[in-house]
Amino acid sequence: MIDVLPSFKEKGWIKLPVEFKGIWYSPTYGGFSVYLRDRFNPEFPPDRLHEELGHDAFLPPHYGAKPTWVSKEEFEKEFGKVEAILVWSEDWYSNNHYPPTDSLIIYTEKYIVTLVEYDGNESFYAVPRDWRLLLNE
Amino acid sequence: MSEFKGIKWMLLSFEFKGIWLHAGYGDPFTTLSRRFDPTTLMGEAWVWYAREMFERFYGKVEAVLVDADEWDRLIIYITPHVLIYTKRYVVIIGDYDGYERFIAVPRYYKKLVRGSR
């Protein structure tokens, strides 16, 4: 049946509790283990959780995922000035190391940017708030 | 980095009656145009979501945009380039562990945060 992913229900959102400096995502398929709060942490060593969680030492961290840091400057160059970032509070404060990609929404002046996964590859979906803009681009 | 940039969007050229979604695990293989045609025979993994049902969940449909270049192209295993704007959401088709599903992104954020105006 139709379902809206839980994080898009209209409750449980909080504004990003930290300064937005950038975000981690993985454009390639793999087991990218990351806490939601660490997605926004430039100091987060991408291999840390692999070690913490005791994953099979014979498998490389993330199994093919390539955690990639996108700085605020790069992000704004692509999508425009960031106006607000919302995160799903349950995932922010939990130790869920594989939160759904849609636990965050980034609103810029023109776009609503979400992080989604298709066939294991993460990418940013930037959709204009006003569909009329799409026809003029 | 962004899935939806650089696409030549066009408004759906006919009335939106509903949309097919590939609800089973596997490789969806179809065209965008077939996704909007209720008379097309699709495999058993496909589910038809009639407009009435869609609007019950997401609100009245304001506009449906599709990728003009991919309208009649057979596509396998990529994100369908479809945006459905309702009054409150932009609905896209995403994937969760191999299954297609709707993702409804709120267009406005102020009311989403408790205590905000």
Interface residues (C-beta under 8 A of the other chain):
Chain A: I2 D3 V4 L5 F8 E10 K11 W13 I14 K15 P27 V70 E78 F79 A84 L86 P100 D102 I105 Y107 I112 V113 T114 V116 E117 Y118 D119 S123 F124 Y125 A126 V127 R129 W131 L134 L135 E137
Chain B: M1 S2 E3 F4 K5 W9 M10 L11 Y49 M53 F54 F57 Y58 E62 A63 L65 Y77 I78 T79 L83 Y85 V90 I92 G94 D95 Y96 G98 R101 F102 I103 A104 V105 P106 R107 Y108 Y109 K111 L112 V113 R114
